[in-house]
Amino acid sequence: MGRIVSAAVVGHVPTVMLDEDIRRKLGGSGEDTTLVEGFSKLRTHFDEREVDCFIIFDTHWFTTTEHVVAGAAHHQGLYTSEELPRVIHELPFDYPGAPELAQSIREVCKTRRIRVTNATTPTLPYHYPTINLVHHLHRDEKVLSVSVCQTGERDDFLAFGEAIGTAAEQVDSRVALLGSGGMSHRFWPLVELFEHQGYGPEHVITPQAREADEFVLACWSRGDHQAVCDFYPQYRQHAPEGKFAHYLMLLGAIGGPGCNARGEQFSDYENSIGTGQVHVVFDLDDGCAPA
């Protein structure tokens, strides 16, 4: 039987793919983003829990009429970001997929009448919320990327996540759930953007967006996921990345709003040209279990 042994919301911003000297120059004060150091902490965390499979909820992969999982047996190629080809270009990737897990998710969703497609075509596009995390965190784990259905709402994401949690129990893997995405997610206008490249949270797009992010972080720190779900309609006013589906699907898989897993920051809460970014790992030993 499988088990979810780790769950984390993880930042993936393109800055983490730059050389350290460039990252420090962008920060303005000579300081580096803490997200890169946080990847090292995450890697240690995964080793301690003997993780052998990543499920990555990818906030740049938008689907429309259903949830989609990338269930091919292997993934290999060269990746160039259409958004920032200056930063990420011709980046090789080569990692095993998780076809048995993808099929298990499909079967569970069928019984629950949740619309899902298991896409195995080799021409399926890739996105850097998956590729950047694989680059920094992957050793030999199987990897399954999961889309954000852009027509879904809070309860759709929770229900799909619950199905993923059930499916993960039916496959012999020790799974880490990675919600690859940011918090509030609005960018500074181009004419102002380069004045706000510093990593300090004072550069987040508005004080109200920062306050909303900090409210969510406080809820996570005490394991109050119900409060985050209740806050969701107000939080949407600050455009959390990918409709915050990366977190909601993850939450559904570890027990839903009633889960009490406390979050520990593995990075500072940072700015990335207006958006809020952080790594947070949830303590699954708090009595939170897959539904």
N, C-alpha and C positions, 0 to 999 in steps of 0.2 A: 504493500500500500504506500501511496505517496504522502507527502507532507509539505505544507508551506512552512518554511523555517525562517524566513526573513521577509520583511516588507518595508519599502522605503520610497519616499518621494525624493526624486533626484534631479538636480539641475543639469541641463545639457547644453548651455549656451555656446555658440561658436568660439568664444574667447578661450575656452578650455583647450582648444586645438592649436592655439598659437604657442610659439616658443616663450619661455619664461621672461626673457628680456623685453619682448614686445608686450606681454601681459603687464609687466611692471610699468612700462611707459604709458600704457593706456590708463592705468590706475591713477596716474598724475602725481601721486605722492611717493612713488617707488615701491608701494606695497603690491603684493600679488593677490589675485583672487583666492579666497579660501576654498573654492570649489575643487581645485586640483588636489590640494592636500587632503580634502575630504574624500576623494576617490581612493586614496591609499588607506584611509580608515575603513572605508566600505569594503575594500578588498580583504583586509584583515578580518572584518566581521563575517564575510562570506566564508573565508577559510575556517574560522572557528565553528561554523555551523555546517560545514561540509556540503555546501550548495553545489548541485550538479546541473541545475537548469534555471535559466532566467526567463521570466515572462515580463516583457517590456511593453507597457502601455504608452504608445507613441502619439504625442500630441500634435504632430505635423501630418499624420496619416489620417485624412478625413474621408470617410465613406458616407453614403447617403441613405440607402434603403435597408441597410442591415449592418450588424457588426461583422468584422472580417478578421481572421487570424491568418498569418503567413506560415502555413503548415508544410512547406517544402522540407525535404530531408537534409538539404545543404544549401548554404548561401555563400556565394563567392562573386567577386567582381571588383570594379573600380567605382568609387563614388565621388561625384562632384555636386556640391550644393548649388541648386538653382538660385537660392536666396543670396548666398555669399560665396561665389566661386573664387574670390580672391583669398578667402580664408581656408576653405575646404575644397581641394581639387585633386583628382586622380588618386584618391586615398584607397589603397587596397583593403579589402575585407574578405575573410574566409572563416566561416564558423558553421558548426553543425546546427541543424534545425531540430525541432521537437515534434515530429509527425504524429507519434502516438498520442501525445498530449493534445495536439490540434484535433485529432479525430475524436478523442474523449470529450472535448469541449463541444464539438458538433453534435455528438450523441446526446449529451446532457441537455443541450439547448433544444434539440428536437422534442424531447419529452416534456419540456417546459414551454414549448411554443414561443421560443425566443429566436428571432431571425438571425442567422449567422451563416457565413460562407467560409469554408476552409480553402484558401487560395494557395495553390501549389505551383503555379506557372513560374518559370524562371525569369520571365520578363516583368514580374511585378516590381514597381518602383520601390526604392529605399529612401529613407528619410533620416536626417541626422540625430533626432532624438534616440533612435536605435543605434546608428553607426557610431556616434560619439561615445555612448556608454559601452558598447562593445570594445571600442578602441582602448578605453581607460580601465575597464573592469574585467574583460573576458580572459579566461585561460583556456579551459577545454569544455566549458559548460554548453549544454544545448540551449538554444535561444528560440523563443517564440515571440514575435511581435504581434501586437494587437492594435486594431484601429480605434479611432474615435468616431462613432456614428454621429454626424453633425446634426441629425434630426432628433437625436435622443435627448432625454431630459434626466434629471437627477435619479428618478426611480428606475428608469431604463438601465442606467449605468450600474446602479446598485444590484439590480436583478441579474445583469450579465456577469458582473463580478462574482455574485453568489454561485452562478453556474460554473464559472472558472474554478472557484474554490472546491466545489464538489468534484469536478473533472480531475483536478490535480491530485485528489485523494485516490483516484482510481488508476494512476500511473505510477510506476516505481521510480520516483524522483524526489529529490530534496530541493524544493523550489524557492527561489527568491523572486518576489514581486517587485518590479521597479516602475514606479509611476514617473515617467520621464517627461518632466514639464515644470514650468514656473508657477508662480502665484499670480498676483495681479500682473496684467500683461498688455500695457499700452506703452508705445514708444514715443520719445520726444520727436517733434517735427524735425525734419532734416536740417533746417536753418539753426536749430538749437542743439541738435543731437550731440555734436562733438564737444559741447560744453558740459555734458553730463555723462562722461564715460567713467568717472570714478566709481569705485565699488561701494562707497558709503551709502547707506540707505537714505540719506538726505537727498539723493538724486532720483529716488523713485518718483514717478510721474506727478503724483499729487500727495499732499499730506493725508488725504482721506484714503487713498489706495494703500499707503503705508500703514495707516491705522487698521485697515481691514485685514491686511496681511498679518499684522502683529496680533490681532484678535484670534485669527486662525492658529497661529503658532502657539499662543497661550492655551487655546483649547487642546491642541495636540499634546502639549507638554503635560497636561493633567489627564489625558486620555478621554476627553469629553468629545467624542465624535458625534454624538447626537446634537450638540450645540453647533458644530460646524454644518451639519446637514440642515438644521433649522435656519442658520444664517445664510444658506446658499442663495436664496432669492436676492438678498441685499448684496451679497458678494458678487453676483453676476454683473452688478453695475460697474465693477472695476475690472471686468473682462478677464477673469482668471483663465490661464492658458488652456486651450482645448476644452472649454466649458467646465474645467476642473474634473473632467472625466477620468484622467489618470489617477487621481486620488479616489474618486467615487468607485471606480471599478475595483481598485485595490481594496478599498474598505469593504465592499460587498463580499470579496473573497475571504476576508478574515473575520467575518461575523456581522457586518453591517453597522448601522448607527448605534446599536447597543454594545458594540465592542469597546473595551476600556483600555486598549493598548496605548501606553504613553509614548510620546515621541521624544527622541533625543536628537538634538542638532549635531550633525557631523560636519557642519560648516557654519560660518556666520550667515545671517540674513543680509543679502547683498542686492545692490542695484546692477542691472545690465541695461543701459540706455533707456531707462524708464521703468523696466519691469522688475518685479521682486523675485529673487532666486534664493534657494536654500537646499541643502540635503537634510532630510529628517528620516531617522530609522525608528520604526515602531517596535516596542518590546512585546513580542508575542508570548512571552512568559507571564504576562499580566492576566492570563486567563482568557485571552482572546483566541478563538479557534475558528477555522473555516466552518461556514454554515453547512 
